[in-house]
């Protein structure tokens, strides 16, 4: 048996403490979701899938590090969703309500943060969502982490950045009618971003080739938001048309999920809706994977292409992770609820 104060015993105790914090956080997140009826944006499964697939698009010089930590990048792709009920300022990073700015929003809104603050005001911007601006900020932070060759920060920022980029590719993240609550279509958010990918994503073609350098991340993330917003009307209209054509008892069905009988959109309704969208979910998911890999690569190039091979054996700071997880447990914020299904 190891001595009471031995390094081995201390390391084991640190891991035990971290596990307890992580377990407590998971229970609290599960409680919040049950109480609010909320579901994760893009769905936990899809967010994890997007980050994981993006890793395989990176050049070998990056894969030597990213593949070693692919499980971290996959599992922690959902951290921003977990933090949104605990960290002030997190919730607004996931969306932008373009329609509150009028029909010319994309033409009049400044594409860079400080210019937008000067024109609109920070409080107003945060109230209606800041995802396209925050992606730029997160990309800058990842570039700094590469320059510093800070393994823990590179992984944390890569996982978070992948999440925000993916959120910007969801049509209902660009409108104040984000869950159909203004048109009597409550639950459509989770239906589009969780139910459909979980059923059909295995059929999607996700081979996109190697990552490419992005000359202007600000321009590209705003293009992604514009493409998302242009599809929001279809997301709502097709669901409403199908609902009117379906008998109420055929729209929903009960399925066993995590050993719990759960009411959700039926397979028949899901199939017809998915077909009506004509590949929209696949296109937005592909675009997410493409941009996540491209932006990770761009940040690395902008940092001078540091040698990541020297970081392969560097471990995440477990004490720092445990402290952060504990901090999330101290708050329960009242923020805009997420999708319902």
N, C-alpha and C positions, 0 to 999 in steps of 0.2 A: 504493500500500500504506500502511495506517495505521502511524504511528510505534509503536515497541515498547511505550511506556508510555502510549499514548493511551487515553482513556476507552472508545473503541469496542473496542480490543483487549482491555482488561481485562474488559469486559462479555462479550465472546465467550469469554474464558478461563473466566469464572465459569459460563457456560452449559455449557461442555464438562465442567467438573468436576462440576457437578450431574448431567449426563447419565451420567457414569461411575458416580457413587454410585448413581443410580437403577437402572442396569443391573446393578451388583453386587448390589443388594438383590433385584431380581427373580430373579436366578440363585439366590441363597441360598434365597428363598422356594420357588422351584420345586424345589430340591434337598430341602428339608424335606418338601414335600408328597409327593415321590416316595418318600422314605425311610420316612415314617410311614403312607403310604397315605391321608393326610388330604386333605380337600377343604374349601373355605371354607364357613362357615355361611351359610345362605340361598343359597349359590352366588354367586360373584362377579357373574355376569350379573344375578341378581335384585336384589342390593344396589344395583348401579349403576342398574338400572331404577327401583327405588323412589325413590331420591334424585332422579333426573331428572324423574320424573312429579310429584313433590311440588312442584317449582319452579313448574309451570304452575298450581298452585292458589293461589299467592300474589297479593296485591293489587299493582296496578301500581307503587305506591310501593316495594315490595320487589323486584318483577321487574326494575326498572331496573338493579339490582345483581346479583341472583341469575341472571338470564338471561345477563348478560354473562359470568358465571363458571360457567355450567351444565356445561361440560366438566370443570372442576376438581371440582365437587360430585359429578359422575358418577364420574369415574375414582378419586377419593380416598374414595369410599364404602367401599372395601375396606381402607383403611389400618389400622383396628383389627385385622382378621384378620392382616395382615402383621406387626403389632407384637406379637402375642400370644406369639410365640416369642422375642422380643427384649427386651421391656419388663416388668420385674417389676410385678405387680399388674394387668396387662392381661387375662389369660385369664379371670379371674373376672367381668369386666364383661359377658360375653356370655350368661350363663345363670343359672338358679337351680334347684336340685334341691329342689322343694317337698316331694317325698315323704319326704325324710329328716326333716322336721319333723312328720310324722304327718298324719292325715286332716284335722285342724283347722288346718293350717298357715296358710291364708289368713285365718283368724279370729284367730289368736293372734300372728302376726308383726306387729310394729309397722311402719307404712307409711313412717315417716321414719327416716333413717339413724341419728341419734344415739340415738333411743329404741331402735332395734333393737340397737345396740352395747351399750347399757346392759343390755338384757334377755338377749341371746344371747352377746355377746362378739364382738369384731371378727374374731379368727382363725377362729372357727367359721363366721361369716357368709361370709367370703372363701373358705373351703374349699368351701362349697356354692353359691357364686355370688351375685352382688349386682346383677344387671341392673336390677331395678325401682328400686333406690336410686340406682344410678349414673345412670340416665336423669334423675332429679331434679337430681343434682349437675351433670351436663352441661348441662341446661337453664339452671341458674343461671349457669354459666360463659358460655353464649351470651348471656344477658341482659346480663352485665357487658361482654362484647365489643361489644354494640350500644351500650351507654352510652358506652363509650370511643371508639366509631366506629373501631375497629381492624379494618380490612378483612381482613388476613391471619388474625386470630384468629376473626373472624366466619365466614370460609370454612372454616377448620379445624374449628371446633366444630360448624358446621352439618353438615359431612360426617360427622363422628364421631357426632353425636347421631342422625342418620338411621340409621346402622348399628345402634346399640344399641336404638333403638326397634323397628326391623325384627326384630332378634334376639328381642326379647321377644314377638313375635307367632308364633314357631315353636313348635309343641307339644313337640317333643323337646328344646327348650331349658329345659324346666321339670321334667325328671325325671332321676334318676340313671341310668336305662336309656336314656341319650341316643342311643345308636347301636344299640340292640337287643342289646347285648353280654350282657345278663343273661338273655335269652330265646332265644338262638341266632338272632338276626335281624341279625347284623352287616352294616352297609352301608345300613341303612334310612334313616339320617340324610341321607346324601348323595342317596339315591333321592328322598326327599320334597322336600328343599329345593333340589336342583340339577337332577336329571334331569327331574322333572315340570314345573317352571317353564320350563326351556329348551325343552321340547317344546310346552307348551300355553299359555304366558303370552300369546302373541300373540293368542289367542282371548278373553282375559279383558276384561271391561268395566272400564276403569280411569278412566272419567270420574266424578269425585266432586264437582264443583262447587267454589266458592271455599273457602279456608281459613276455619275458625271459631276463635274465641277459646276456650281451655280454662280454665275457672275454677279447676280443681284438677288439676294435672298428676300429683301423687302418686296421687290417687284413680284417675285414668284409666289410668295405666301399670299399676297393680295390677289393674284390670279387664281390661286386655289380657292380662296374665299368667294371670289366672284363666281367661279364654276359651281361651287356648292350652293350658293344662293340662287343661281339660275335653275337649279333642280328642286328647290323647296316647294314650288307650286305644284309640280308633278307628284311629289311625295304625298301631299295633302289631297290633291284632286283625285288621284287614282284610288286612294283608300276610301274616300267618301263614295265614289261611284260603286266600288265593290260592296261596301257596306249596305248601300241601298238595294243591291241586287241579291244579297245573301239573306237567308232566313236567320233571325237572331240566334237560334240554337245551333246553327252551322258555322257561325263565325268563330266561336270559341270552342275549346276542348280542354279536357283535363289530362295532364301528363305527369308522370312521376319524375320529379327533379330533386336530387339529393334526398331521396326517400320521402319526399313530401309531395302529395297530390296537389298540383298547381294548375290554376286556370290560365290559359294562354290562347293566342290565336291558333286556330286549327291548321292542320297541314294543308287542307284544301284551300282555305282562304290565303294562307301564306304562299302557296304555289301560284295562285292566280295573281296575287299582288306582285310577287317577284317577277313574274312573266310580264305584267303590265309595265313595270319599271324598265324593262328592256335592257338589263345589264347594268343599271345605274349603281347598284351596291358594289358590284365587282369593279366597275370603273373607279369609283371613289376609293375603294380599298387598294387597288393597284396603284393609284396615284399617291396614296398615303405611303405605301412601301417605297415607291420610287423617290419621293421627296425626302423621307426620313434618311434613307441611305445616302442620297446626294448631299444633304446638309451635313450629316456627320462627316462625310468625306471632305466637303468644302471647308469646314471648321479646322480639320486636320491640316489641309493644304495651307490655309491662311495662317496657321500657327507655325509654319515652316517645316511641315512634315517630320515632326520629331520621331525618334526611334522608339516605338512602343514595345519592342522586344525586351527592353530592359525593365518593363513594368509587369511582365508576365507573372513573376513570382511575388509581386507585391500584393498583400492582402488588404481587404477593406478593414477599416478601423471599427472593430465590433463595439468598443466602448462608445464611440461617436454615434454609431447607428442606434444603440440602445438608448442613449440620451435623447436623440431625435424622436424615436418612437414614444418615449415616455412623455415628451413635450406635447405630442399630438393628443395624449389622453387628458390633458389639462383643460381642454376647451370643447364646447359643443355649440357651434355657431348656428344662428338662424339665417340661412342663405337660401337663394332660389332653389327649390327642389329639383332634382334631376328627373329623368324620364320615368314614366310609369307604364306598366303593361298589365 
